[in-house]
Amino acid sequence: MNLTKALGSVGGLTLASRVLGLVRDSLFFRFVGANFASDAFQIAFRLPNMFRALFAEGAFSAAFIPMFNRKVAEGDKDEEGSGLAHGLAFAEHALSVLLPVLIVMTALVELAAWPVTWVQTFGYGKGSPAQFDYIVLLNRLTFPYLLFISLVSLLGGILNSLHRFWVNAAAPILLNLTLIVALLFFHTHDPMATARNQAIAVSVAGLLQFVWLWWACRRAGVRLKLRWPVINDDVKRLMKLILPAAAGAGAVQINLVISTALAARFLPAGSVSYIYAADRLNQLPLGLIGIGLGTVLLPTVSRQLGAGREVEAMETQNRGMELALLLTLPATVALIVCGQPIVAALFEHGKFTATNSYYTAQALAAFSIGLPSYILVKVLTPGYYARADTRTPVRYATWSMLVNLVLNLIFIWWLGHMGPPLATAIASTVNVVLLYRTLAKRGHFVADAQLRRRSWRMGVAALLMGGAMALLNERFQPYVTGTNVERWGALLLLVATGVLVYAVASFATGAFRAADIKRLVRRNS
């Protein structure tokens, strides 16, 4: 299949979701501001997000999709056309075990929300008992989201394996739309009441996402039946793969949870919100590029390897790396150089002040240093998961988390709210270096001549773009805090200028040639 075309489908929908996410965050900070209420919501929302990355979208997909594809391939070998039935039978056994575990886990967290919150915030030492109880309440309201999003992950994994990537990629749009509706129609003058309503909307959004995937599966002819839980050999293997994959896929999320907890415990009120807002902007290119590439690469590489097409798998990985660098390097430079006007245009209105924008831009610059590594993790880990190796990524993720914890404890005293994001960026870079080195040593990834030729030229083009944008920054600054039309117009012009300069620099440095564009158009036509 065409990697660029598939990425365009997934990436386009993910981009739409991320843009809606920025609209949601802009409204949230307008009505709530950067204060205790916003910090409390970000802390509560971080918990289901962490488990989603650990056990739902990340680990479950990493273990489930290769096994599902192998079952389909085995079924087709036994009897042509029966592959999907074999795959769905495996999915039903997985669902029969996953659903009871999710129900029990959700119930336990609801009952133990107080100690969970205490661990999550390191005791929230600077807050009052009433404030701590408020965070506990928000945790209870948001956690049911995990149950629904885990079921979404199973159904989405099936659809991704059938190359219906767009359905699962569109699901997060429902989350953002639900939260936007809640903000527009259920905000109050009390920030704490507005944040509580947002927590309720999170779980409602999870239910809507599940209904959307269930309907899409029915339309695709996928009908899963509930079975009595049976731990057969396939389920045992799935569980064995999930646990190490959880830490491997969720390393960034675990690092963010640690950063959030330290900020809540040791930094002034509002710091968690600065880190959250910066992370949301940093997640925009990550969602567009990294998640899209990870979604497409895992089933594609696993099918190629399952069919014994090693050369094709290597080609797919090289082009995935190339696409990642093409889009990530300019995004990294842009977020570092233009962070201040971007943050001001999106968030600086209502209760979100110019000081809040300044601190958020600082955190964004620190996060953005690690943007290439956040995305390259998504490109490199399918090389392990497609070969049923989930232990190596978890080993390296563990090292990454230890580096993050140590650097957090060092940086938070020197750099304040910039410390946790910088620690997370460095830790992620360590993870990528280890993943790449091992794949190369095993002969599972070798950078081809095209990737080697283009990668350094892309870096030079990104730096040239950064220099040009630094000179233009001051011209945009007066407009990014004006009326809505002015701020959105200035932001769009800023982005368009950066894209144009990077495109010109890419051709000037030889990173891309006219023939590449013609070939790309022919492949997608």
Residue pairs with C-beta under 8 A, 6 or more apart in sequence:
1 163
1 300
2 523
2 524
3 296
3 297
3 300
3 316
3 319
3 320
3 323
4 319
4 323
4 520
4 523
4 524
5 523
5 524
6 163
6 165
6 296
6 300
7 289
7 292
7 293
7 296
7 323
8 524
9 165
9 166
9 169
10 165
10 166
10 169
10 291
10 292
10 295
10 296
11 288
11 289
11 292
13 166
13 169
13 170
13 173
14 169
14 172
14 287
14 288
14 291
14 292
15 284
15 287
15 288
16 173
17 169
17 170
17 172
17 173
17 175
17 176
17 287
18 283
18 284
18 287
18 288
19 284
20 173
20 176
20 177
20 180
21 172
21 176
21 280
21 283
21 284
22 280
22 281
22 284
22 346
23 176
23 180
24 176
24 179
24 180
24 183
25 277
25 280
25 346
25 347
26 346
26 347
26 349
27 180
27 183
27 184
27 187
28 38
28 41
28 179
28 183
28 198
29 38
29 273
29 277
29 347
29 350
29 351
29 352
29 356
30 349
30 350
30 351
30 352
31 183
31 187
31 191
31 194
31 350
31 351
32 38
32 41
32 191
32 194
32 195
32 351
33 191
33 350
33 351
33 352
33 356
34 270
34 273
34 274
34 277
34 351
34 352
34 353
34 356
34 360
35 191
35 269
35 270
35 273
35 351
36 127
36 131
36 192
36 269
37 191
37 192
37 194
37 195
38 191
38 195
38 270
38 272
38 273
38 276
39 264
39 269
39 270
39 271
39 272
39 273
40 131
40 134
40 135
40 138
40 192
40 195
41 138
41 195
41 198
41 199
42 260
42 272
42 273
42 276
43 117
43 120
43 121
43 135
43 138
43 139
43 260
43 264
43 272
44 135
44 138
44 139
44 141
44 142
44 199
45 138
45 142
45 199
45 202
46 120
46 256
46 257
46 260
47 109
47 116
47 120
47 139
47 142
47 143
47 257
48 142
48 143
48 145
48 146
48 149
48 202
49 253
50 250
50 253
50 254
50 256
50 257
51 146
52 58
52 145
52 146
52 149
52 150
52 153
53 249
53 250
53 252
53 253
54 246
54 247
54 249
54 250
54 253
54 254
55 146
55 150
55 242
55 246
56 146
56 149
56 150
56 152
56 153
57 149
57 153
57 156
57 249
58 245
58 246
58 248
58 249
58 250
58 253
59 242
59 243
59 245
59 246
59 248
59 249
59 250
59 390
60 98
60 150
60 153
60 154
60 157
60 242
61 153
61 156
61 157
61 160
61 249
61 298
62 241
62 242
62 245
62 248
62 249
62 298
62 381
62 385
62 390
63 238
63 241
63 242
63 245
63 385
63 390
64 91
64 94
64 153
64 154
64 157
64 238
65 157
65 160
65 161
65 298
65 299
65 302
65 385
66 298
66 299
66 302
66 306
66 385
66 386
66 388
67 90
67 234
67 237
67 238
67 241
68 87
68 90
68 91
68 157
68 158
68 161
69 87
69 161
69 299
69 302
69 303
69 306
70 302
70 306
71 83
71 86
71 87
71 89
71 90
71 234
72 83
72 84
72 86
72 87
72 161
73 83
73 303
73 306
73 307
74 83
74 86
75 82
75 83
75 84
75 85
75 86
75 87
76 82
76 83
78 86
84 162
87 158
87 161
88 158
88 222
88 224
90 234
91 154
91 158
91 224
92 224
92 225
92 226
92 227
93 227
93 230
93 232
93 234
93 235
94 154
94 234
94 235
94 238
95 151
95 154
95 224
95 226
95 227
96 226
96 227
96 228
96 229
96 230
97 229
97 230
97 231
97 235
97 239
98 150
98 151
98 154
99 151
99 226
100 229
102 146
102 147
102 150
102 151
103 147
105 146
106 143
106 144
106 146
106 147
109 116
109 139
109 143
110 140
110 143
113 136
113 139
113 140
113 143
114 136
116 139
117 124
117 132
117 135
117 136
117 139
118 124
118 132
120 139
120 257
120 261
121 132
121 135
121 261
121 264
121 265
122 261
122 262
122 264
122 265
123 265
124 131
124 132
124 135
124 264
124 265
125 265
126 265
126 269
127 135
134 192
137 196
137 199
138 195
138 196
138 199
141 196
141 199
141 200
141 202
141 203
142 199
142 202
142 203
143 203
144 203
144 206
145 202
145 203
145 205
145 206
146 206
147 206
148 203
148 206
148 207
148 209
148 210
149 206
149 209
149 210
151 210
151 213
152 168
152 171
152 206
152 209
152 210
152 213
155 168
155 210
155 213
155 214
155 216
155 217
155 222
155 224
156 167
156 168
156 171
156 213
157 168
158 217
158 222
159 165
159 167
159 168
159 213
159 216
159 217
159 220
159 222
160 168
160 295
160 298
160 299
161 299
162 220
162 222
163 299
164 216
164 220
165 295
165 296
167 212
167 213
167 216
168 213
168 295
169 292
169 295
170 212
171 209
171 212
171 213
172 209
174 205
174 208
174 209
174 212
175 202
175 205
175 206
175 209
178 201
178 204
178 205
178 208
179 198
179 201
179 202
179 205
181 201
182 197
182 198
182 200
182 201
182 204
183 194
183 198
186 194
186 197
186 201
187 194
187 197
188 194
188 197
191 351
217 223
217 224
241 388
241 390
242 390
243 390
243 394
244 390
244 391
244 393
244 394
245 385
245 390
245 393
245 394
246 394
247 254
247 393
247 394
247 397
247 398
247 401
248 381
248 384
248 390
248 392
248 393
248 394
248 396
248 397
249 381
249 393
250 397
251 377
251 397
251 400
251 401
251 427
251 428
251 431
252 374
252 377
252 424
252 428
254 397
254 401
255 400
255 401
255 404
255 423
255 424
255 427
255 428
256 279
256 424
258 401
258 404
258 405
258 408
258 420
259 275
259 404
259 408
259 420
259 421
259 423
259 424
260 272
260 275
260 276
260 420
262 408
262 409
262 412
262 420
263 271
263 272
263 275
263 412
263 417
263 420
264 271
264 272
266 412
267 412
267 416
267 417
270 356
270 359
271 359
271 416
271 417
273 356
274 356
274 359
274 360
274 362
274 363
274 417
275 363
275 417
275 420
275 421
277 343
277 347
277 360
277 363
277 364
278 343
278 360
278 361
278 363
278 364
278 366
278 367
278 421
279 363
279 367
279 421
281 335
281 339
281 342
281 343
281 346
281 364
282 335
282 364
282 367
282 368
282 371
282 374
285 327
285 328
285 331
285 335
285 371
285 375
286 371
286 374
286 375
288 327
289 323
289 324
289 327
289 328
289 331
289 375
290 324
290 374
290 375
290 377
290 378
290 379
291 378
293 320
293 323
293 324
293 375
293 378
293 379
294 378
294 379
294 381
294 382
296 320
297 316
297 317
297 320
297 378
297 379
297 382
298 382
298 385
298 386
300 316
301 313
301 316
301 317
301 382
301 383
301 386
302 382
302 385
302 386
304 310
304 312
304 313
304 316
305 313
305 386
305 387
313 386
314 445
314 446
314 448
315 448
317 379
317 382
317 383
317 445
318 445
318 447
318 448
318 450
318 451
320 379
321 376
321 379
321 447
321 451
322 450
322 451
322 454
322 455
324 372
324 375
324 376
324 378
324 379
325 372
325 454
325 455
325 458
325 459
326 454
326 458
326 511
328 371
328 372
328 375
328 376
329 372
329 458
329 459
329 461
329 462
330 461
330 462
330 465
330 498
330 499
330 502
331 368
331 371
332 368
332 369
332 371
332 372
332 462
333 462
333 463
333 465
333 466
333 469
334 465
334 466
334 469
334 495
334 498
335 342
335 364
335 365
335 367
335 368
335 371
336 364
336 365
336 368
336 369
336 466
337 466
337 469
337 470
337 473
338 469
338 473
338 476
338 494
338 498
339 361
339 362
339 364
339 365
339 368
340 357
340 358
340 361
340 473
340 477
341 473
341 476
341 477
341 480
341 490
341 491
341 494
342 361
342 364
342 480
342 491
342 494
343 357
343 360
343 361
343 364
344 354
344 357
344 361
344 477
344 480
344 481
344 487
345 480
345 481
345 487
345 488
345 490
345 491
345 494
346 491
347 356
347 357
347 360
348 354
348 356
348 357
348 480
348 481
349 481
354 481
359 417
362 417
362 418
363 417
363 418
363 421
364 421
365 418
366 415
366 418
366 419
366 421
366 422
366 425
367 421
367 422
367 424
367 425
368 425
369 422
369 425
369 426
370 424
370 425
370 426
370 427
370 428
370 429
371 425
372 432
373 425
373 428
373 429
373 431
373 432
374 428
376 432
376 435
376 436
377 428
377 431
377 432
377 435
380 432
380 435
380 436
380 439
380 445
381 393
381 435
383 439
383 444
383 445
384 390
384 392
384 393
384 435
384 439
385 393
387 444
392 435
392 438
393 435
396 431
396 434
396 435
396 438
397 431
399 430
399 431
399 434
400 427
400 428
400 430
400 431
400 434
401 427
403 423
403 426
403 427
403 430
404 423
404 424
404 426
404 427
407 419
407 422
407 423
407 426
407 427
408 419
408 420
408 423
410 419
410 423
411 418
411 419
411 420
411 422
411 423
412 419
412 420
413 419
415 422
436 445
439 445
440 446
440 447
447 455
454 511
454 512
457 506
457 509
457 510
457 511
458 506
458 509
458 511
460 505
460 509
460 511
461 502
461 505
461 506
461 508
461 509
461 511
462 502
462 505
464 501
464 505
464 508
464 509
465 498
465 501
465 502
465 505
468 501
469 494
469 497
469 498
469 501
472 494
472 497
476 490
476 493
476 494
479 486
479 487
479 489
479 490
480 486
480 487
480 490
480 491
481 487
482 490
505 511
506 512
507 513
507 514
